[in-house]
């Protein structure tokens, strides 16, 4: 009989798992946790050949998503364009036109050696994604935490969030487990 992982864990084949994490108080977006319509955090210990490099880790997580994530994004773009929300291509073009750095279609809002904050503010909702590198006490390896915060401004934002929330969790977990694999 096939053994299933608990719903809060995903194995990455390297012995590491993606785990639901406690919200990181040290994150620069911690002040946005209060009254959020969505806030969650997932963590993984990277494969031992992944260096402590926030930009590289962000690219491992977000660049070249797997086929089913690309399919979900295409469906999302087709639907949201009808409601005046920005498509992934529009977000990419906006970042380039404004001369802003981005990781895939996510604009970079802030960065330091340990954390990269991505996000977008819109009339329907604001979202932030923190990629935080944490060096635990008494361990030589580090962990990567991906925290998402969403604040909705109106019913359209709340409807959008309700529709994407189940997929959000799957996408974040799938993307984060790539850090646990050998590069």
N, CA, C and O of each residue as an XYZ file, in Angstrom:
732
protein
N       0.842     -1.180      0.000
C       0.000      0.000      0.000
C       0.883      1.237      0.000
O       1.855      1.315      0.751
N       0.545      2.196     -0.838
C       1.331      3.423     -0.959
C       1.103      4.312      0.260
O      -0.033      4.559      0.666
N       2.207      4.785      0.832
C       2.119      5.670      1.983
C       2.009      7.112      1.504
O       2.788      7.544      0.653
N       1.060      7.851      2.036
C       0.851      9.248      1.652
C       1.467     10.169      2.688
O       1.473      9.879      3.885
N       1.981     11.279      2.201
C       2.516     12.286      3.108
C       1.370     13.034      3.761
O       0.315     13.196      3.147
N       1.551     13.497      4.997
C       0.539     14.362      5.580
C       0.343     15.583      4.690
O       1.250     15.964      3.950
N      -0.823     16.189      4.759
C      -1.149     17.294      3.851
C      -0.228     18.493      4.014
O      -0.110     19.296      3.089
N       0.422     18.640      5.147
C       1.291     19.804      5.347
C       2.747     19.529      4.966
O       3.605     20.389      5.165
N       3.032     18.365      4.432
C       4.394     18.026      4.039
C       4.423     17.574      2.584
O       3.498     16.912      2.113
N       5.488     17.935      1.877
C       5.716     17.433      0.521
C       7.176     17.031      0.435
O       8.064     17.847      0.681
N       7.428     15.780      0.088
C       8.809     15.331     -0.060
C       9.375     15.837     -1.371
O       8.662     15.920     -2.371
N      10.652     16.174     -1.368
C      11.287     16.630     -2.606
C      12.263     15.596     -3.139
O      13.019     15.883     -4.068
N      12.262     14.425     -2.582
C      13.149     13.381     -3.073
C      14.552     13.454     -2.490
O      15.332     12.518     -2.668
N      14.893     14.520     -1.811
C      16.231     14.672     -1.237
C      16.200     14.466      0.269
O      17.186     14.741      0.953
N      15.077     13.985      0.792
C      14.957     13.795      2.220
C      14.425     15.026      2.927
O      14.159     14.975      4.127
N      14.264     16.123      2.218
C      13.719     17.344      2.795
C      12.243     17.430      2.451
O      11.777     16.795      1.505
N      11.523     18.209      3.214
C      10.103     18.397      2.949
C       9.756     19.874      3.002
O      10.397     20.665      3.693
N       8.731     20.213      2.256
C       8.152     21.546      2.373
C       7.177     21.467      3.534
O       6.314     20.590      3.572
N       7.318     22.388      4.481
C       6.480     22.371      5.669
C       5.763     23.696      5.838
O       6.289     24.754      5.492
N       4.564     23.623      6.370
C       3.874     24.829      6.789
C       4.688     25.407      7.936
O       5.038     24.689      8.872
N       4.990     26.694      7.871
C       5.895     27.307      8.849
C       5.172     28.369      9.669
O       4.144     28.909      9.260
N       5.731     28.646     10.820
C       5.276     29.773     11.623
C       5.640     31.050     10.886
O       6.713     31.137     10.289
N       4.763     32.036     10.922
C       5.044     33.304     10.247
C       6.320     33.909     10.820
O       6.439     34.047     12.037
N       7.274     34.271      9.971
C       8.568     34.770     10.451
C       8.486     36.212     10.960
O       8.277     37.145     10.185
N       8.652     36.375     12.248
C       8.588     37.706     12.857
C       9.699     38.613     12.352
O       9.549     39.835     12.355
N      10.828     38.023     11.911
C      11.956     38.829     11.448
C      11.794     39.310     10.008
O      12.629     40.071      9.520
N      10.742     38.883      9.324
C      10.524     39.306      7.937
C      10.187     40.791      7.870
O       9.527     41.334      8.757
N      10.646     41.430      6.817
C      10.337     42.856      6.638
C       8.866     43.089      6.319
O       8.408     44.230      6.364
N       8.113     42.037      5.998
C       6.681     42.204      5.727
C       5.820     41.791      6.926
O       4.597     41.712      6.807
N       6.442     41.528      8.074
C       5.707     41.069      9.257
C       4.612     42.044      9.678
O       3.575     41.626     10.192
N       4.833     43.327      9.467
C       3.808     44.309      9.854
C       2.538     44.170      9.012
O       1.486     44.674      9.404
N       2.618     43.504      7.875
C       1.449     43.311      7.004
C       0.642     42.063      7.374
O      -0.429     41.842      6.811
N       1.133     41.247      8.307
C       0.427     40.017      8.668
C      -0.934     40.302      9.294
O      -1.896     39.568      9.066
N      -1.009     41.369     10.083
C      -2.237     41.681     10.809
C      -3.353     42.030      9.821
O      -3.150     42.791      8.875
N      -4.508     41.468     10.058
C      -5.718     41.739      9.272
C      -5.590     41.349      7.801
O      -6.343     41.855      6.969
N      -4.665     40.473      7.467
C      -4.511     40.026      6.076
C      -5.658     39.085      5.708
O      -6.169     38.344      6.548
N      -6.045     39.131      4.446
C      -7.054     38.204      3.942
C      -6.444     36.830      3.671
O      -7.145     35.818      3.686
N      -5.152     36.804      3.428
C      -4.400     35.557      3.295
C      -3.004     35.827      3.816
O      -2.367     36.809      3.436
N      -2.539     34.962      4.679
C      -1.144     35.002      5.105
C      -0.736     33.566      5.408
O      -1.378     32.878      6.203
N       0.335     33.129      4.766
C       0.853     31.797      5.031
C       2.352     31.790      4.788
O       2.905     32.672      4.132
N       2.988     30.770      5.336
C       4.432     30.643      5.191
C       4.783     29.165      5.100
O       4.257     28.337      5.845
N       5.687     28.849      4.168
C       6.162     27.490      3.978
C       7.687     27.511      3.998
O       8.308     28.497      3.602
N       8.287     26.407      4.466
C       9.749     26.370      4.560
C      10.295     25.047      4.043
O       9.593     24.040      3.957
N      11.579     25.097      3.703
C      12.325     23.904      3.305
C      13.800     24.158      3.602
O      14.268     25.296      3.555
N      14.522     23.086      3.907
C      15.978     23.158      3.990
C      16.501     22.831      2.596
O      16.209     21.759      2.065
N      17.269     23.736      1.996
C      17.737     23.503      0.627
C      18.683     22.311      0.519
O      19.290     21.880      1.500
N      18.788     21.797     -0.697
C      19.788     20.768     -0.984
C      21.153     21.357     -0.650
O      21.352     22.564     -0.782
N      22.092     20.523     -0.220
C      23.386     21.041      0.253
C      24.235     21.694     -0.826
O      25.240     22.323     -0.494
N      23.877     21.574     -2.112
C      24.658     22.283     -3.137
C      24.040     23.631     -3.521
O      24.547     24.308     -4.416
N      22.953     24.026     -2.855
C      22.341     25.336     -3.104
C      23.018     26.355     -2.191
O      22.942     26.226     -0.969
N      23.682     27.369     -2.762
C      24.389     28.352     -1.931
C      23.431     29.324     -1.241
O      22.278     29.482     -1.643
N      23.937     29.959     -0.209
C      23.189     30.973      0.535
C      23.196     32.247     -0.310
O      24.003     33.149     -0.086
N      22.292     32.305     -1.279
C      22.242     33.408     -2.246
C      20.776     33.697     -2.547
O      20.125     32.938     -3.265
N      20.265     34.780     -2.006
C      18.839     35.092     -2.102
C      18.371     35.219     -3.544
O      17.278     34.755     -3.872
N      19.164     35.831     -4.411
C      18.745     36.000     -5.808
C      18.681     34.659     -6.537
O      17.725     34.393     -7.267
N      19.691     33.820     -6.342
C      19.694     32.504     -6.974
C      18.511     31.671     -6.488
O      17.832     31.026     -7.287
N      18.269     31.684     -5.198
C      17.167     30.899     -4.644
C      15.824     31.401     -5.174
O      14.946     30.596     -5.488
N      15.656     32.711     -5.276
C      14.408     33.255     -5.833
C      14.209     32.786     -7.271
O      13.091     32.466     -7.676
N      15.280     32.746     -8.026
C      15.174     32.289     -9.424
C      14.885     30.785     -9.502
O      14.140     30.341    -10.376
N      15.466     30.011     -8.601
C      15.152     28.580     -8.566
C      13.657     28.392     -8.292
O      13.012     27.541     -8.905
N      13.119     29.179     -7.383
C      11.712     29.052     -7.007
C      10.781     29.494     -8.135
O       9.811     28.802     -8.444
N      11.071     30.647     -8.754
C      10.095     31.255     -9.660
C      10.386     31.126    -11.148
O       9.451     31.160    -11.948
N      11.638     30.981    -11.550
C      11.935     30.874    -12.985
C      11.515     29.506    -13.519
O      11.629     28.495    -12.826
N      11.041     29.490    -14.728
C      10.663     28.263    -15.430
C       9.777     27.348    -14.591
O      10.195     26.252    -14.219
N       8.559     27.789    -14.290
C       7.658     26.930    -13.515
C       7.312     25.650    -14.285
O       7.423     25.596    -15.510
N       6.901     24.646    -13.556
C       6.525     23.372    -14.173
C       5.307     23.567    -15.066
O       4.600     24.568    -14.944
N       5.060     22.623    -15.958
C       4.037     22.756    -16.995
C       2.656     23.057    -16.430
O       1.937     23.888    -16.984
N       2.267     22.396    -15.333
C       0.910     22.606    -14.829
C       0.754     23.987    -14.196
O      -0.345     24.541    -14.201
N       1.828     24.550    -13.654
C       1.768     25.921    -13.129
C       1.627     26.901    -14.293
O       0.846     27.850    -14.212
N       2.374     26.680    -15.369
C       2.233     27.532    -16.560
C       0.805     27.464    -17.102
O       0.247     28.477    -17.522
N       0.221     26.274    -17.091
C      -1.166     26.115    -17.534
C      -2.138     26.876    -16.653
O      -3.047     27.535    -17.157
N      -1.955     26.794    -15.338
C      -2.813     27.544    -14.411
C      -2.669     29.047    -14.621
O      -3.659     29.778    -14.573
N      -1.443     29.512    -14.855
C      -1.228     30.942    -15.095
C      -1.895     31.393    -16.391
O      -2.423     32.503    -16.458
N      -1.877     30.550    -17.416
C      -2.544     30.900    -18.678
C      -4.054     31.004    -18.476
O      -4.689     31.920    -18.997
N      -4.622     30.075    -17.728
C      -6.056     30.136    -17.425
C      -6.354     31.382    -16.605
O      -7.316     32.097    -16.885
N      -5.536     31.641    -15.597
C      -5.704     32.828    -14.759
C      -5.690     34.088    -15.612
O      -6.572     34.937    -15.483
N      -4.692     34.212    -16.483
C      -4.572     35.408    -17.323
C      -5.794     35.596    -18.212
O      -6.270     36.718    -18.389
N      -6.295     34.517    -18.764
C      -7.467     34.586    -19.630
C      -8.691     35.095    -18.869
O      -9.482     35.872    -19.405
N      -8.842     34.661    -17.637
C      -9.997     35.065    -16.829
C      -9.839     36.480    -16.294
O     -10.758     37.289    -16.417
N      -8.686     36.796    -15.700
C      -8.542     38.092    -15.018
C      -8.542     39.266    -15.978
O      -8.943     40.368    -15.606
N      -8.101     39.048    -17.202
C      -8.086     40.137    -18.188
C      -9.495     40.674    -18.422
O      -9.665     41.858    -18.712
N     -10.489     39.827    -18.299
C     -11.890     40.231    -18.505
C     -12.422     41.106    -17.369
O     -13.427     41.799    -17.524
N     -11.735     41.063    -16.226
C     -12.182     41.824    -15.060
C     -11.277     43.009    -14.744
O     -11.416     43.642    -13.697
N     -10.365     43.302    -15.639
C      -9.501     44.462    -15.446
C      -8.310     44.231    -14.536
O      -7.634     45.186    -14.153
N      -8.040     42.978    -14.180
C      -6.850     42.679    -13.382
C      -5.664     42.480    -14.323
O      -5.840     42.142    -15.494
N      -4.474     42.689    -13.808
C      -3.268     42.591    -14.635
C      -2.911     41.135    -14.925
O      -2.940     40.283    -14.038
N      -2.573     40.872    -16.187
C      -2.078     39.545    -16.560
C      -0.591     39.462    -16.215
O       0.044     40.472    -15.913
N      -0.052     38.255    -16.265
C       1.375     38.094    -15.968
C       2.226     38.853    -16.984
O       3.244     39.440    -16.617
N       1.824     38.850    -18.254
C       2.570     39.618    -19.267
C       2.517     41.111    -18.977
O       3.520     41.807    -19.134
N       1.356     41.611    -18.555
C       1.243     43.035    -18.220
C       2.125     43.390    -17.028
O       2.730     44.462    -17.003
N       2.201     42.504    -16.048
C       3.071     42.748    -14.894
C       4.537     42.775    -15.313
O       5.299     43.625    -14.853
N       4.937     41.843    -16.189
C       6.319     41.831    -16.697
C       6.630     43.123    -17.443
O       7.663     43.750    -17.208
N       5.730     43.520    -18.345
C       5.943     44.739    -19.146
C       5.990     45.978    -18.266
O       6.805     46.872    -18.492
N       5.121     46.035    -17.265
C       5.096     47.185    -16.357
C       6.432     47.307    -15.621
O       6.984     48.402    -15.511
N       6.944     46.196    -15.124
C       8.226     46.220    -14.399
C       9.344     46.698    -15.314
O      10.168     47.521    -14.914
N       9.376     46.181    -16.545
C      10.414     46.601    -17.496
C      10.277     48.076    -17.847
O      11.274     48.798    -17.874
N       9.060     48.534    -18.115
C       8.825     49.926    -18.514
C       9.225     50.896    -17.407
O       9.711     51.994    -17.681
N       9.019     50.491    -16.165
C       9.368     51.346    -15.031
C      10.823     51.164    -14.615
O      11.293     51.815    -13.682
N      11.532     50.281    -15.307
C      12.937     50.042    -14.976
C      13.124     49.291    -13.679
O      14.199     49.339    -13.081
N      12.089     48.596    -13.235
C      12.166     47.859    -11.978
C      12.679     46.450    -12.209
O      12.441     45.848    -13.257
N      13.375     45.944    -11.233
C      13.836     44.562    -11.276
C      12.640     43.662    -10.963
O      11.771     44.013    -10.165
N      12.616     42.513    -11.598
C      11.548     41.557    -11.316
C      12.113     40.143    -11.370
O      13.146     39.889    -11.990
N      11.418     39.240    -10.714
C      11.695     37.813    -10.786
C      10.467     37.226    -11.470
O       9.371     37.235    -10.908
N      10.654     36.717    -12.682
C       9.564     36.325    -13.564
C       8.620     37.524    -13.678
O       9.062     38.585    -14.119
N       7.362     37.409    -13.307
C       6.455     38.553    -13.443
C       6.236     39.284    -12.125
O       5.403     40.187    -12.056
N       6.962     38.915    -11.089
C       6.812     39.548     -9.782
C       7.798     40.702     -9.623
O       9.008     40.475     -9.646
N       7.314     41.928     -9.463
C       8.223     43.050     -9.224
C       8.944     42.905     -7.874
O       8.341     42.490     -6.884
N      10.226     43.249     -7.846
C      10.998     43.241     -6.602
C      10.716     44.549     -5.872
O      10.938     45.631     -6.415
N      10.227     44.444     -4.643
C       9.919     45.626     -3.834
C      11.064     45.987     -2.895
O      11.300     47.165     -2.624
N      11.776     44.976     -2.400
C      12.882     45.220     -1.459
C      13.781     43.991     -1.444
O      13.360     42.880     -1.766
N      15.031     44.223     -1.060
C      15.947     43.092     -0.945
C      17.076     43.434      0.001
O      17.467     44.593      0.142
N      17.594     42.398      0.651
C      18.852     42.458      1.376
C      19.476     41.073      1.255
O      18.963     40.237      0.511
N      20.543     40.816      1.950
C      21.249     39.541      1.790
C      20.409     38.340      2.221
O      20.637     37.224      1.754
N      19.435     38.564      3.113
C      18.645     37.467      3.663
C      17.206     37.409      3.182
O      16.522     36.409      3.400
N      16.733     38.469      2.529
C      15.313     38.500      2.170
C      15.095     39.260      0.871
O      15.722     40.284      0.602
N      14.182     38.716      0.080
C      13.746     39.358     -1.154
C      12.231     39.469     -1.055
O      11.546     38.481     -0.790
N      11.710     40.676     -1.270
C      10.268     40.893     -1.202
C       9.765     41.242     -2.594
O      10.241     42.181     -3.232
N       8.796     40.467     -3.045
C       8.159     40.667     -4.334
C       6.718     41.080     -4.079
O       6.177     40.811     -3.006
N       6.089     41.734     -5.056
C       4.683     42.053     -4.852
C       4.144     43.056     -5.833
O       4.834     43.524     -6.739
N       2.879     43.371     -5.622
C       2.170     44.309     -6.490
C       1.008     44.889     -5.699
O       0.344     44.189     -4.934
N       0.778     46.172     -5.895
C      -0.384     46.833     -5.315
C      -1.343     47.159     -6.449
O      -0.945     47.727     -7.467
N      -2.595     46.800     -6.269
C      -3.612     46.997     -7.292
C      -4.862     47.552     -6.614
O      -4.958     47.564     -5.386
N      -5.805     48.004     -7.411
C      -7.027     48.555     -6.810
C      -7.885     47.459     -6.186
O      -8.730     47.747     -5.338
N      -7.680     46.197     -6.597
C      -8.475     45.091     -6.070
C      -7.827     44.428     -4.857
O      -8.504     44.045     -3.903
N      -6.502     44.302     -4.913
C      -5.785     43.692     -3.792
C      -4.304     44.039     -3.871
O      -3.785     44.396     -4.928
N      -3.645     43.927     -2.739
C      -2.193     44.078     -2.645
C      -1.639     42.729     -2.190
O      -2.221     42.066     -1.330
N      -0.512     42.331     -2.774
C       0.121     41.112     -2.291
C       1.618     41.328     -2.163
O       2.226     42.121     -2.881
N       2.182     40.594     -1.223
C       3.626     40.580     -1.024
C       4.050     39.134     -0.814
O       3.362     38.347     -0.164
N       5.204     38.811     -1.385
C       5.814     37.500     -1.190
C       7.213     37.749     -0.643
O       8.010     38.460     -1.255
N       7.505     37.164      0.503
C       8.841     37.257      1.092
C       9.544     35.921      0.903
O       9.000     34.865      1.225
N      10.756     35.986      0.379
C      11.639     34.819      0.356
C      12.722     35.143      1.374
O      13.528     36.049      1.166
N      12.736     34.409      2.459
C      13.617     34.703      3.584
C      14.552     33.524      3.819
O      14.112     32.376      3.892
N      15.843     33.814      3.936
C      16.832     32.798      4.280
C      17.111     32.912      5.771
O      17.421     33.992      6.274
N      16.998     31.801      6.466
C      17.171     31.807      7.919
C      18.204     30.757      8.305
O      18.111     29.598      7.902
N      19.187     31.180      9.091
C      20.215     30.280      9.601
C      19.823     29.904     11.029
O      20.010     30.698     11.951
N      19.283     28.700     11.219
C      18.884     28.297     12.566
C      20.084     28.151     13.499
O      21.197     27.867     13.057
N      19.844     28.347     14.774
C      20.882     28.195     15.793
C      21.265     26.718     15.886
O      20.404     25.843     15.791
N      22.547     26.446     16.071
C      23.085     25.091     16.253
C      22.933     24.188     15.030
O      22.876     22.965     15.164
N      22.867     24.781     13.846
C      22.818     23.974     12.626
C      23.666     24.651     11.579
O      23.770     25.878     11.545
N      24.270     23.853     10.725
C      25.108     24.439      9.680
C      24.315     24.739      8.413
O      24.740     25.552      7.592
N      23.164     24.088      8.251
C      22.358     24.360      7.067
C      21.384     25.505      7.350
O      21.205     25.911      8.498
N      20.769     26.009      6.306
C      19.815     27.102      6.476
C      18.480     26.681      5.902
O      18.383     25.680      5.192
N      17.457     27.450      6.214
C      16.149     27.158      5.649
C      15.660     28.333      4.822
O      16.052     29.480      5.038
N      14.800     28.020      3.877
C      14.181     29.019      3.014
C      12.707     29.069      3.378
O      12.024     28.044      3.403
N      12.226     30.271      3.660
C      10.811     30.464      3.956
C      10.190     31.331      2.871
O      10.745     32.367      2.506
N       9.053     30.915      2.361
C       8.278     31.722      1.426
C       6.984     32.079      2.138
O       6.192     31.211      2.503
N       6.791     33.380      2.326
C       5.619     33.888      3.030
C       4.824     34.763      2.078
O       5.382     35.615      1.387
N       3.526     34.548      2.049
C       2.633     35.326      1.191
C       1.644     36.082      2.061
O       1.090     35.529      3.011
N       1.425     37.356      1.730
C       0.445     38.190      2.420
C      -0.420     38.867      1.364
O       0.093     39.464      0.417
N      -1.739     38.769      1.536
C      -2.673     39.413      0.614
C      -3.675     40.232      1.415
O      -4.239     39.761      2.402
N      -3.884     41.467      0.969
C      -4.920     42.343      1.522
C      -5.862     42.712      0.384
O      -5.447     43.326     -0.599
N      -7.133     42.335      0.519
C      -8.133     42.649     -0.506
C      -8.758     44.010     -0.214
O      -8.950     44.390      0.941
N      -9.072     44.736     -1.292
C      -9.672     46.065     -1.154
C     -11.156     46.097     -1.471
O     -11.857     47.027     -1.073
N     -11.642     45.088     -2.185
C     -13.051     45.102     -2.582
C     -13.510     43.673     -2.870
O     -12.742     42.721     -2.736
N     -14.776     43.543     -3.267
C     -15.342     42.214     -3.508
C     -14.651     41.481     -4.654
O     -14.508     40.259     -4.608
N     -14.223     42.209     -5.675
C     -13.525     41.560     -6.779
C     -12.206     40.947     -6.290
O     -11.847     39.839     -6.688
N     -11.500     41.664     -5.440
C     -10.271     41.125     -4.861
C     -10.541     39.895     -4.013
O      -9.789     38.922     -4.076
N     -11.614     39.928     -3.215
C     -11.961     38.779     -2.379
C     -12.382     37.575     -3.227
O     -12.033     36.439     -2.906
N     -13.136     37.824     -4.316
C     -13.530     36.743     -5.213
C     -12.293     36.125     -5.867
O     -12.156     34.903     -5.922
N     -11.404     36.972     -6.355
C     -10.166     36.488     -6.979
C      -9.380     35.625     -5.997
O      -8.921     34.538     -6.348
N      -9.227     36.107     -4.775
C      -8.468     35.359     -3.774
C      -9.135     34.018     -3.479
O      -8.452     33.001     -3.363
N     -10.457     34.008     -3.359
C     -11.168     32.754     -3.089
C     -10.947     31.738     -4.208
O     -10.839     30.540     -3.949
N     -10.882     32.215     -5.442
C     -10.696     31.316     -6.584
C      -9.275     30.763     -6.676
O      -9.084     29.601     -7.037
N      -8.284     31.587     -6.353
C      -6.899     31.131     -6.536
C      -6.292     30.493     -5.289
O      -5.257     29.832     -5.378
N      -6.914     30.681     -4.139
C      -6.306     30.212     -2.888
C      -5.944     28.720     -2.894
O      -4.830     28.383     -2.494
N      -6.825     27.812     -3.325
C      -6.425     26.394     -3.318
C      -5.224     26.121     -4.227
O      -4.386     25.276     -3.910
N      -5.138     26.816     -5.332
C      -4.020     26.637     -6.256
C      -2.757     27.301     -5.720
O      -1.648     26.817     -5.948
N      -2.929     28.411     -5.007
C      -1.794     29.128     -4.416
C      -0.950     28.180     -3.565
O       0.273     28.133     -3.703
N      -1.601     27.438     -2.698
C      -0.883     26.536     -1.799
C      -0.119     25.479     -2.598
O       1.043     25.200     -2.299
N      -0.754     24.894     -3.602
C      -0.087     23.883     -4.430
C       1.101     24.468     -5.180
O       2.162     23.847     -5.251
N       0.923     25.669     -5.741
C       1.989     26.302     -6.521
C       3.170     26.664     -5.627
O       4.319     26.409     -5.988
N       2.897     27.255     -4.465
C       3.989     27.635     -3.559
C       4.763     26.397     -3.123
O       5.993     26.389     -3.157
N       4.057     25.365     -2.719
C       4.739     24.147     -2.265
C       5.563     23.519     -3.385
O       6.709     23.123     -3.171
N       4.983     23.429     -4.572
C       5.701     22.843     -5.706
C       6.934     23.667     -6.066
O       8.002     23.115     -6.331
N       6.781     24.981     -6.074
C       7.900     25.862     -6.429
C       9.000     25.811     -5.380
O      10.184     25.780     -5.718
N       8.618     25.802     -4.122
C       9.602     25.793     -3.039
C      10.371     24.475     -2.986
O      11.558     24.470     -2.657
N       9.726     23.375     -3.298
C      10.448     22.097     -3.202
C      11.572     21.997     -4.225
O      12.452     21.147     -4.086
N      11.564     22.847     -5.251
C      12.659     22.853     -6.229
C      13.986     23.241     -5.571
O      15.051     22.837     -6.038
N      13.925     24.021     -4.494
C      15.130     24.427     -3.765
C      15.758     23.226     -3.055
O      16.963     23.210     -2.805
N      14.953     22.239     -2.736
C      15.464     21.063     -2.044
C      16.122     20.044     -2.948
O      16.741     19.091     -2.474
N      15.991     20.239     -4.245
C      16.604     19.313     -5.199
C      17.997     19.777     -5.563
O      18.323     20.958     -5.445
N      18.800     18.856     -5.999
C      20.144     19.195     -6.467
C      20.027     20.077     -7.701
O      19.235     19.795     -8.600
N      20.830     21.164     -7.744
C      20.764     22.081     -8.884
C      21.588     21.590    -10.047
O      21.640     22.247    -11.087
